[in-house]
């Protein structure tokens, strides 16, 4: 998230070769695994893709046609809109400080991939006091950030089981 803060920096890297960017971001989960050497050895000033190569083979849940579609869409829109979401986080905290301690009272299920880089900077144990009706926290072994695509059957089964557990 810090790398995305300076406008233009991430856009230049991500938009330099959009098909490569999409292939790496979507199919390159091992490159973003926070336990991987390529990620652990990054230094200040390194790019987002430093030490990360796009995979030669795609996972079963992603096709070359999917990648071509995403690349075409991002070639049209660029990455600035999505990156601006990260750039606005401080403003959210400044404008809505009361949300820092609001409890989510609805029943909840939390699913995350074991290799999701979000696990490194979002300690899920910190959410427990703010989500008192958290029914389950499930880490999907070997999965990365895109669990709804990577493990569609497991995610759907978990969601259906959770929904069935709710009172009618």
Backbone as a printed PyTorch tensor [residue, N CA C, xyz], in Angstrom:
tensor([[[  0.8290,  -1.1940,   0.0000],
         [  0.0000,   0.0000,   0.0000],
         [  0.8670,   1.2490,   0.0000]],

        [[  1.9900,   1.2090,   0.6800],
         [  2.8700,   2.3770,   0.7050],
         [  3.4320,   2.6720,  -0.6830]],

        [[  3.7410,   1.6420,  -1.4260],
         [  4.2710,   1.8290,  -2.7770],
         [  3.2610,   2.5500,  -3.6640]],

        [[  1.9990,   2.3710,  -3.4090],
         [  0.9490,   2.9610,  -4.2390],
         [  0.6700,   4.4320,  -3.9180]],

        [[  1.2720,   4.9890,  -2.8890],
         [  0.9040,   6.3240,  -2.4250],
         [  1.3110,   7.4660,  -3.3580]],

        [[  2.4820,   7.4310,  -3.9330],
         [  2.9620,   8.5290,  -4.7810],
         [  2.3150,   8.4350,  -6.1600]],

        [[  1.4280,   9.3630,  -6.5040],
         [  0.7590,   9.2960,  -7.8040],
         [  1.7690,   9.2140,  -8.9480]],

        [[  1.4880,   8.3050,  -9.8620],
         [  2.3010,   8.1490, -11.0530],
         [  3.3340,   7.0380, -10.9740]],

        [[  3.8350,   6.7320,  -9.7850],
         [  4.9020,   5.7340,  -9.6500],
         [  4.3720,   4.3380,  -9.9920]],

        [[  3.3740,   3.8910,  -9.2760],
         [  2.8220,   2.5590,  -9.5280],
         [  2.1760,   2.4900, -10.9100]],

        [[  1.5040,   3.5630, -11.3010],
         [  0.8800,   3.5610, -12.6270],
         [  1.9240,   3.3010, -13.7080]],

        [[  3.0780,   3.9540, -13.6160],
         [  4.1270,   3.7880, -14.6230],
         [  4.5750,   2.3290, -14.6950]],

        [[  4.7720,   1.7050, -13.5420],
         [  5.2170,   0.3170, -13.5450],
         [  4.1190,  -0.6260, -14.0350]],

        [[  2.9190,  -0.4710, -13.5060],
         [  1.8250,  -1.3820, -13.8530],
         [  1.3880,  -1.2380, -15.3060]],

        [[  1.4500,  -0.0140, -15.8350],
         [  0.9650,   0.2400, -17.1940],
         [  2.0440,   0.0800, -18.2560]],

        [[  3.2850,  -0.1750, -17.8620],
         [  4.3680,  -0.3440, -18.8340],
         [  4.1440,  -1.5750, -19.7190]],

        [[  3.5790,  -2.6250, -19.1480],
         [  3.3000,  -3.8570, -19.8870],
         [  2.0720,  -4.4850, -19.2240]],

        [[  0.9110,  -4.0280, -19.6380],
         [ -0.3310,  -4.4270, -18.9590],
         [ -0.5920,  -5.9350, -19.0410]],

        [[ -0.3800,  -6.6030, -20.1770],
         [ -0.5810,  -8.0700, -20.1690],
         [  0.3210,  -8.7670, -19.1440]],

        [[  1.5760,  -8.3350, -19.0240],
         [  2.4910,  -8.9170, -18.0300],
         [  1.9990,  -8.6120, -16.6120]],

        [[  1.5470,  -7.3720, -16.4000],
         [  1.0270,  -6.9880, -15.0880],
         [ -0.1440,  -7.8710, -14.6910]],

        [[ -1.0860,  -8.0510, -15.5940],
         [ -2.2700,  -8.8520, -15.2560],
         [ -1.8810, -10.3120, -15.0090]],

        [[ -0.9900, -10.8390, -15.8260],
         [ -0.5510, -12.2240, -15.6430],
         [  0.1280, -12.3800, -14.2820]],

        [[  0.9590, -11.4360, -13.9240],
         [  1.6980, -11.5260, -12.6650],
         [  0.7780, -11.3360, -11.4670]],

        [[ -0.0910, -10.3460, -11.5380],
         [ -0.9740, -10.0820, -10.4000],
         [ -1.9930, -11.1990, -10.2070]],

        [[ -2.5820, -11.6720, -11.2870],
         [ -3.6300, -12.6810, -11.1430],
         [ -3.0860, -14.0890, -10.9430]],

        [[ -2.0530, -14.4530, -11.6730],
         [ -1.5710, -15.8320, -11.6280],
         [ -0.2700, -15.9840, -10.8620]],

        [[  0.3380, -14.8900, -10.4400],
         [  1.6410, -14.9510,  -9.8000],
         [  1.5960, -14.9930,  -8.2950]],

        [[  0.6110, -15.6680,  -7.7240],
         [  0.4580, -15.7320,  -6.2770],
         [  1.7610, -16.0360,  -5.5430]],

        [[  2.5870, -16.9900,  -6.0050],
         [  3.8280, -17.2460,  -5.2520],
         [  4.7180, -16.0070,  -5.1530]],

        [[  4.6800, -15.1320,  -6.1430],
         [  5.4830, -13.9200,  -6.0900],
         [  5.0120, -12.9340,  -5.0510]],

        [[  3.7740, -13.0690,  -4.6250],
         [  3.2310, -12.1670,  -3.6220],
         [  3.0260, -12.8530,  -2.2830]],

        [[  3.5030, -14.0770,  -2.1890],
         [  3.4670, -14.8140,  -0.9300],
         [  4.4770, -14.1510,   0.0100]],

        [[  4.0040, -13.6460,   1.1270],
         [  4.8810, -12.8890,   2.0220],
         [  5.9820, -13.7390,   2.6360]],

        [[  5.9050, -15.0610,   2.5000],
         [  6.9750, -15.9090,   2.9910],
         [  8.0120, -16.1900,   1.9050]],

        [[  7.7240, -15.7870,   0.6540],
         [  8.6400, -16.0510,  -0.4580],
         [  9.8720, -15.1520,  -0.3620]],

        [[ 11.0140, -15.6860,  -0.7630],
         [ 12.2710, -14.9350,  -0.7030],
         [ 12.2000, -13.6470,  -1.5170]],

        [[ 11.5590, -13.6920,  -2.6830],
         [ 11.4560, -12.4960,  -3.5340],
         [ 10.7640, -11.3480,  -2.8040]],

        [[  9.8070, -11.6680,  -1.9740],
         [  9.0700, -10.6410,  -1.2370],
         [  9.8530, -10.2160,   0.0070]],

        [[ 10.4050, -11.1740,   0.7270],
         [ 11.1390, -10.8520,   1.9610],
         [ 12.4030, -10.0400,   1.6930]],

        [[ 12.9830, -10.1920,   0.5050],
         [ 14.2350,  -9.5020,   0.2180],
         [ 14.0420,  -8.1220,  -0.4120]],

        [[ 12.8140,  -7.6660,  -0.5470],
         [ 12.5830,  -6.3440,  -1.1250],
         [ 13.1500,  -5.2600,  -0.2240]],

        [[ 13.6170,  -4.1930,  -0.8980],
         [ 14.1970,  -3.0570,  -0.1820],
         [ 13.4400,  -1.7870,  -0.5600]],

        [[ 13.5250,  -0.7530,   0.2620],
         [ 12.9180,   0.5290,  -0.1160],
         [ 13.4390,   0.9570,  -1.4890]],

        [[ 12.5460,   1.4190,  -2.3180],
         [ 12.9110,   1.8410,  -3.6590],
         [ 12.6770,   0.7740,  -4.7130]],

        [[ 12.4800,  -0.4780,  -4.2850],
         [ 12.1740,  -1.5320,  -5.2420],
         [ 10.7790,  -1.3040,  -5.8150]],

        [[ 10.5710,  -1.7960,  -7.0240],
         [  9.2530,  -1.7200,  -7.6430],
         [  8.3370,  -2.8050,  -7.1160]],

        [[  7.1060,  -2.7280,  -7.4950],
         [  6.0980,  -3.7020,  -7.0780],
         [  6.4590,  -5.0970,  -7.5770]],

        [[  7.0480,  -5.1750,  -8.7750],
         [  7.3810,  -6.4580,  -9.3660],
         [  8.8410,  -6.8600,  -9.1950]],

        [[  9.6000,  -6.1400,  -8.3930],
         [ 11.0060,  -6.4900,  -8.1910],
         [ 11.1100,  -7.9230,  -7.6690]],

        [[ 11.8530,  -8.7460,  -8.3770],
         [ 12.0590, -10.1330,  -7.9640],
         [ 10.9080, -11.0570,  -8.2770]],

        [[  9.8850, -10.5690,  -8.9560],
         [  8.7060, -11.3770,  -9.2540],
         [  8.5760, -11.5200, -10.7660]],

        [[  8.5270, -12.7460, -11.2230],
         [  8.3520, -13.0190, -12.6470],
         [  6.9420, -13.5520, -12.8860]],

        [[  6.3660, -13.2140, -14.0330],
         [  5.0450, -13.7910, -14.3350],
         [  5.1790, -15.2900, -14.5580]],

        [[  4.2040, -16.0390, -14.1340],
         [  4.2900, -17.4920, -14.3000],
         [  4.1560, -17.8940, -15.7720]],

        [[  4.8580, -18.9340, -16.1620],
         [  4.7640, -19.4400, -17.5340],
         [  3.4220, -20.1360, -17.7530]],

        [[  2.9820, -20.8760, -16.7360],
         [  1.7070, -21.6040, -16.8230],
         [  0.6620, -20.9110, -15.9850]],

        [[ -0.5490, -20.8880, -16.4900],
         [ -1.6600, -20.3140, -15.7370],
         [ -2.3060, -21.3740, -14.8610]],

        [[ -2.8670, -20.9580, -13.7350],
         [ -3.6180, -21.9160, -12.9160],
         [ -4.9070, -22.3100, -13.6410]],

        [[ -5.5140, -23.3820, -13.2170],
         [ -6.7030, -23.9200, -13.8990],
         [ -7.8740, -22.9400, -13.9140]],

        [[ -7.9080, -22.0200, -12.9860],
         [ -9.0450, -21.1060, -12.8990],
         [ -8.8930, -19.8660, -13.7740]],

        [[ -7.7990, -19.7400, -14.5040],
         [ -7.5340, -18.5450, -15.3020],
         [ -7.1020, -18.9480, -16.7090]],

        [[ -7.7270, -18.3330, -17.7190],
         [ -7.3910, -18.6490, -19.1080],
         [ -6.6630, -17.4720, -19.7630]],

        [[ -6.0240, -17.7520, -20.8820],
         [ -5.3870, -16.6900, -21.6640],
         [ -6.4340, -15.6790, -22.1300]],

        [[ -7.6280, -16.1620, -22.4220],
         [ -8.7140, -15.2670, -22.8410],
         [ -9.1130, -14.3210, -21.7010]],

        [[ -9.1590, -14.8470, -20.4700],
         [ -9.4490, -14.0050, -19.3060],
         [ -8.4030, -12.8960, -19.1950]],

        [[ -7.1350, -13.2890, -19.2960],
         [ -6.0520, -12.3100, -19.1770],
         [ -6.1490, -11.2460, -20.2650]],

        [[ -6.4380, -11.6660, -21.4830],
         [ -6.5570, -10.7120, -22.5900],
         [ -7.6900,  -9.7240, -22.3260]],

        [[ -8.8020, -10.2120, -21.7750],
         [ -9.9280,  -9.3250, -21.4710],
         [ -9.5260,  -8.3000, -20.4080]],

        [[ -8.9360,  -8.7600, -19.3180],
         [ -8.5210,  -7.8470, -18.2540],
         [ -7.5040,  -6.8290, -18.7600]],

        [[ -6.5420,  -7.2930, -19.5580],
         [ -5.5190,  -6.3920, -20.0870],
         [ -6.1550,  -5.3170, -20.9650]],

        [[ -7.1090,  -5.7100, -21.7770],
         [ -7.8000,  -4.7400, -22.6470],
         [ -8.5370,  -3.6970, -21.8110]],

        [[ -9.2180,  -4.1330, -20.7720],
         [ -9.9670,  -3.2060, -19.9220],
         [ -9.0300,  -2.2360, -19.1920]],

        [[ -7.9320,  -2.7510, -18.6510],
         [ -6.9920,  -1.8780, -17.9460],
         [ -6.2100,  -0.9810, -18.9030]],

        [[ -6.0220,  -1.4360, -20.1340],
         [ -5.3880,  -0.5650, -21.1320],
         [ -6.2690,   0.6500, -21.3850]],

        [[ -7.5590,   0.4580, -21.2960],
         [ -8.5160,   1.5530, -21.4900],
         [ -8.6080,   2.4560, -20.2560]],

        [[ -8.7020,   1.8400, -19.0730],
         [ -8.9530,   2.6220, -17.8510],
         [ -7.6950,   3.0230, -17.1050]],

        [[ -6.6370,   2.2450, -17.2490],
         [ -5.4480,   2.4530, -16.4290],
         [ -5.6920,   1.9510, -15.0120]],

        [[ -4.7150,   2.1540, -14.1620],
         [ -4.7740,   1.6450, -12.7890],
         [ -5.0270,   2.7360, -11.7490]],

        [[ -5.0430,   3.9890, -12.1780],
         [ -5.1550,   5.0950, -11.2300],
         [ -6.3820,   5.0060, -10.3330]],

        [[ -7.5460,   4.6770, -10.8780],
         [ -8.7630,   4.6110, -10.0660],
         [ -8.6370,   3.6560,  -8.9020]],

        [[ -8.1680,   2.4480,  -9.1630],
         [ -7.9890,   1.4730,  -8.0930],
         [ -6.9210,   1.9010,  -7.1000]],

        [[ -5.8400,   2.4550,  -7.6070],
         [ -4.7620,   2.9030,  -6.7240],
         [ -5.2040,   4.0710,  -5.8510]],

        [[ -6.0710,   4.9210,  -6.3880],
         [ -6.5690,   6.0480,  -5.5970],
         [ -7.3300,   5.5880,  -4.3550]],

        [[ -7.8950,   4.3970,  -4.4010],
         [ -8.5690,   3.8440,  -3.2090],
         [ -7.5590,   3.7260,  -2.0670]],

        [[ -6.3690,   3.2380,  -2.3600],
         [ -5.3200,   3.1320,  -1.3360],
         [ -4.8560,   4.5140,  -0.8940]],

        [[ -4.8180,   5.4460,  -1.8210],
         [ -4.3330,   6.7900,  -1.5110],
         [ -5.3080,   7.5770,  -0.6490]],

        [[ -6.5160,   7.1270,  -0.5530],
         [ -7.5380,   7.8430,   0.2010],
         [ -7.7140,   7.3100,   1.6220]],

        [[ -6.9770,   6.3170,   1.9970],
         [ -7.1910,   5.6770,   3.2920],
         [ -6.9890,   6.6220,   4.4720]],

        [[ -5.9930,   7.4830,   4.4090],
         [ -5.7830,   8.4240,   5.5170],
         [ -6.9620,   9.3820,   5.6510]],

        [[ -7.5120,   9.7930,   4.5350],
         [ -8.6800,  10.6770,   4.5720],
         [ -9.8670,   9.9770,   5.2240]],

        [[-10.0260,   8.6980,   4.9430],
         [-11.1070,   7.9380,   5.5770],
         [-10.9810,   8.0000,   7.0990]],

        [[ -9.7660,   7.7690,   7.6010],
         [ -9.5560,   7.7930,   9.0480],
         [ -9.7970,   9.1860,   9.6110]],

        [[ -9.4040,  10.2120,   8.8730],
         [ -9.5870,  11.5830,   9.3530],
         [-11.0650,  11.9760,   9.3360]],

        [[-11.7930,  11.5890,   8.2960],
         [-13.1910,  11.9800,   8.1590],
         [-14.1490,  11.1150,   8.9730]],

        [[-13.7510,   9.8810,   9.2530],
         [-14.6580,   8.9460,   9.9160],
         [-13.9980,   8.2400,  11.0970]],

        [[-13.4470,   8.9960,  12.0480],
         [-12.7300,   8.3450,  13.1510],
         [-13.6270,   7.4320,  13.9860]],

        [[-14.9060,   7.7010,  13.9990],
         [-15.8180,   6.8880,  14.7980],
         [-15.9120,   5.4420,  14.2940]],

        [[-15.5410,   5.2190,  13.0370],
         [-15.6080,   3.8600,  12.5050],
         [-14.5010,   2.9570,  13.0410]],

        [[-13.4880,   3.5430,  13.6460],
         [-12.3590,   2.7510,  14.1510],
         [-12.7770,   1.7610,  15.2310]],

        [[-13.8250,   2.0670,  15.9640],
         [-14.2350,   1.1900,  17.0640],
         [-15.6690,   0.6740,  16.9260]],

        [[-16.2790,   0.9090,  15.7760],
         [-17.6420,   0.4140,  15.5710],
         [-17.6200,  -1.1040,  15.4690]],

        [[-18.5270,  -1.7410,  16.1530],
         [-18.6250,  -3.1910,  16.0910],
         [-19.5840,  -3.5940,  14.9750]],

        [[-19.1980,  -4.6190,  14.2530],
         [-20.0650,  -5.2160,  13.2410],
         [-20.8660,  -6.2880,  13.9620]],

        [[-22.1440,  -6.0430,  14.1130],
         [-22.9820,  -6.9270,  14.9330],
         [-23.6090,  -8.0770,  14.1500]],

        [[-23.5650,  -8.0150,  12.8240],
         [-24.1530,  -9.0740,  12.0210],
         [-23.2900, -10.3300,  12.1120]],

        [[-23.9040, -11.4920,  11.9790],
         [-23.1080, -12.7100,  11.8990],
         [-22.1560, -12.6110,  10.7090]],

        [[-20.9500, -13.1410,  10.8520],
         [-19.9510, -12.9910,   9.8030],
         [-19.1180, -14.2530,   9.6450]],

        [[-18.5900, -14.3880,   8.4510],
         [-17.6550, -15.4450,   8.0870],
         [-16.4670, -14.7440,   7.4450]],

        [[-15.2400, -15.1600,   7.7750],
         [-14.0530, -14.5690,   7.1830],
         [-13.2480, -15.6590,   6.5030]],

        [[-13.0240, -15.4920,   5.1960],
         [-12.2270, -16.4320,   4.4120],
         [-11.0260, -15.6890,   3.8580]],

        [[ -9.8550, -16.3420,   3.8730],
         [ -8.6530, -15.7370,   3.3200],
         [ -7.7200, -16.8570,   2.8590]],

        [[ -6.9480, -16.5630,   1.8210],
         [ -5.9690, -17.5310,   1.3380],
         [ -4.7230, -17.5210,   2.2120]],

        [[ -4.1450, -18.6770,   2.3980],
         [ -2.9250, -18.8090,   3.2090],
         [ -1.8060, -17.9160,   2.6740]],

        [[ -1.7280, -17.7540,   1.3500],
         [ -0.6560, -16.9840,   0.7430],
         [ -1.1140, -15.5990,   0.3180]],

        [[ -2.2310, -15.1470,   0.8230],
         [ -2.7060, -13.7950,   0.5240],
         [ -1.7810, -12.7970,   1.2120]],

        [[ -1.1820, -11.8820,   0.4520],
         [ -0.2690, -10.9210,   1.0830],
         [ -0.9720, -10.0360,   2.1050]],

        [[ -2.2790,  -9.9180,   2.0210],
         [ -3.0230,  -9.1420,   2.9970],
         [ -2.8610,  -9.6510,   4.4170]],

        [[ -2.5290, -10.9130,   4.5570],
         [ -2.3160, -11.4710,   5.8970],
         [ -1.1340, -10.8260,   6.5950]],

        [[ -0.1850, -10.2980,   5.8320],
         [  1.0140,  -9.7050,   6.4290],
         [  0.7400,  -8.3680,   7.0740]],

        [[ -0.2130,  -7.6110,   6.5260],
         [ -0.4510,  -6.2720,   7.0680],
         [ -1.8480,  -6.1020,   7.6300]],

        [[ -2.6170,  -7.1720,   7.6900],
         [ -3.9460,  -7.1130,   8.2840],
         [ -4.0850,  -8.2720,   9.2560]],

        [[ -3.6060,  -8.1210,  10.4760],
         [ -3.7220,  -9.2150,  11.4450],
         [ -5.1880,  -9.5130,  11.7410]],

        [[ -5.6450, -10.6660,  11.2800],
         [ -7.0620, -10.9820,  11.3950],
         [ -7.5130, -11.1310,  12.8460]],

        [[ -6.6030, -11.4340,  13.7630],
         [ -7.0010, -11.5490,  15.1640],
         [ -7.4940, -10.2200,  15.7270]],

        [[ -7.0310,  -9.1100,  15.1460],
         [ -7.4770,  -7.8020,  15.6160],
         [ -8.9460,  -7.5280,  15.3100]],

        [[ -9.5070,  -8.2720,  14.3550],
         [-10.9060,  -8.0330,  14.0220],
         [-11.8650,  -8.6950,  15.0040]],

        [[-11.4130,  -9.6910,  15.7150],
         [-12.3200, -10.4530,  16.5760],
         [-13.1000,  -9.5800,  17.5640]],

        [[-12.4780,  -8.6370,  18.2770],
         [-13.2640,  -7.8180,  19.2000],
         [-14.2700,  -6.8960,  18.4990]],

        [[-13.9920,  -6.5620,  17.2490],
         [-14.8830,  -5.6630,  16.5200],
         [-15.9570,  -6.4060,  15.7340]],

        [[-15.8450,  -7.7150,  15.6660],
         [-16.8420,  -8.5440,  14.9780],
         [-17.2410,  -9.6510,  15.9540]],

        [[-18.0420,  -9.3020,  16.9710],
         [-18.3300, -10.2610,  18.0380],
         [-19.0990, -11.5020,  17.5900]],

        [[-19.7620, -11.4250,  16.4400],
         [-20.5270, -12.5770,  15.9590],
         [-19.8220, -13.2480,  14.7790]],

        [[-18.5040, -13.1520,  14.7900],
         [-17.7060, -13.8240,  13.7740],
         [-17.8110, -15.3170,  14.0370]],

        [[-18.4480, -16.0140,  13.1260],
         [-18.7050, -17.4380,  13.3280],
         [-17.4890, -18.2980,  13.0320]],

        [[-16.7240, -17.8600,  12.0360],
         [-15.5830, -18.6840,  11.6210],
         [-14.5790, -17.8340,  10.8630]],

        [[-13.3050, -18.1450,  11.0960],
         [-12.2110, -17.5760,  10.3120],
         [-11.5310, -18.7680,   9.6610]],

        [[-11.5860, -18.8130,   8.3460],
         [-11.0230, -19.9640,   7.6490],
         [ -9.9160, -19.5170,   6.7060]],

        [[ -8.7640, -20.1340,   6.8560],
         [ -7.6270, -19.8880,   5.9750],
         [ -7.5740, -21.0520,   4.9850]],

        [[ -7.6380, -20.7330,   3.7000],
         [ -7.6110, -21.7780,   2.6750],
         [ -6.1560, -22.1020,   2.3260]],

        [[ -5.6970, -23.3020,   2.6780],
         [ -4.2950, -23.6810,   2.4650],
         [ -3.8820, -23.5440,   0.9940]],

        [[ -2.7140, -22.9370,   0.7780],
         [ -2.1510, -22.8060,  -0.5490],
         [ -2.7690, -21.7440,  -1.4300]],

        [[ -3.8940, -21.1770,  -1.0170],
         [ -4.5870, -20.1860,  -1.8500],
         [ -3.9670, -18.8060,  -1.6510]],

        [[ -4.1200, -17.9800,  -2.6600],
         [ -3.5960, -16.6230,  -2.6110],
         [ -4.6940, -15.6010,  -2.3790]],

        [[ -4.6040, -14.4870,  -3.0810],
         [ -5.5070, -13.3600,  -2.8770],
         [ -6.8540, -13.5270,  -3.5740]],

        [[ -6.9150, -14.3000,  -4.6190],
         [ -8.1200, -14.3910,  -5.4510],
         [ -8.8950, -15.6670,  -5.1270]],

        [[ -9.2190, -15.8890,  -3.8580],
         [ -9.8000, -17.1710,  -3.4420],
         [-11.1200, -17.4810,  -4.1270]],

        [[-11.9040, -16.4660,  -4.4680],
         [-13.1910, -16.7320,  -5.1120],
         [-12.9990, -17.3530,  -6.4940]],

        [[-11.8600, -17.0950,  -7.1390],
         [-11.5510, -17.7560,  -8.3970],
         [-10.7010, -19.0090,  -8.1680]],

        [[ -9.7070, -18.9010,  -7.3170],
         [ -8.7760, -20.0110,  -7.0870],
         [ -9.4650, -21.2270,  -6.4920]],

        [[-10.3690, -20.9830,  -5.5920],
         [-11.0280, -22.0650,  -4.8500],
         [-12.5420, -21.8500,  -4.8400]],

        [[-13.1020, -21.6690,  -6.0320],
         [-14.5320, -21.3430,  -6.1410],
         [-15.4160, -22.3490,  -5.4040]],

        [[-15.1490, -23.6310,  -5.5670],
         [-16.0010, -24.6350,  -4.9140],
         [-15.9350, -24.5360,  -3.3970]],

        [[-14.7320, -24.3590,  -2.8540],
         [-14.5800, -24.2520,  -1.3960],
         [-15.2220, -22.9760,  -0.8610]],

        [[-15.0280, -21.8780,  -1.5740],
         [-15.6160, -20.6090,  -1.1420],
         [-17.1410, -20.6990,  -1.1790]],

        [[-17.6870, -21.2300,  -2.2700],
         [-19.1430, -21.3610,  -2.3600],
         [-19.6870, -22.2810,  -1.2770]],

        [[-18.9980, -23.3910,  -1.0210],
         [-19.4530, -24.3150,   0.0280],
         [-19.4280, -23.6300,   1.3910]],

        [[-18.3780, -22.8770,   1.6660],
         [-18.2820, -22.1700,   2.9510],
         [-19.3890, -21.1290,   3.0760]],

        [[-19.6410, -20.3860,   2.0090],
         [-20.7060, -19.3750,   2.0420],
         [-22.0740, -20.0210,   2.2350]],

        [[-22.3390, -21.0890,   1.5060],
         [-23.6330, -21.7560,   1.6440],
         [-23.8070, -22.3380,   3.0370]],

        [[-22.7690, -22.9400,   3.5770],
         [-22.8390, -23.4930,   4.9350],
         [-23.1070, -22.3670,   5.9450]],

        [[-22.3920, -21.2610,   5.7990],
         [-22.5960, -20.1140,   6.6860],
         [-24.0280, -19.6050,   6.5810]],

        [[-24.5120, -19.4200,   5.3690],
         [-25.8760, -18.9000,   5.1850],
         [-26.9300, -19.8440,   5.7480]],

        [[-26.7120, -21.1350,   5.5940],
         [-27.6540, -22.1150,   6.1400],
         [-27.6480, -22.1100,   7.6610]],

        [[-26.5590, -21.6790,   8.2770],
         [-26.4690, -21.6590,   9.7390],
         [-27.2140, -20.4820,  10.3520]],

        [[-27.6070, -19.5200,   9.5130],
         [-28.2960, -18.3330,  10.0340],
         [-29.7650, -18.6320,  10.2920]],

        [[-30.3330, -17.9810,  11.2940],
         [-31.7680, -18.1940,  11.5390],
         [-32.5930, -17.6610,  10.3570]],

        [[-33.6700, -18.3480,  10.1010],
         [-34.5470, -17.9650,   8.9770],
         [-35.2630, -16.6650,   9.2140]]])
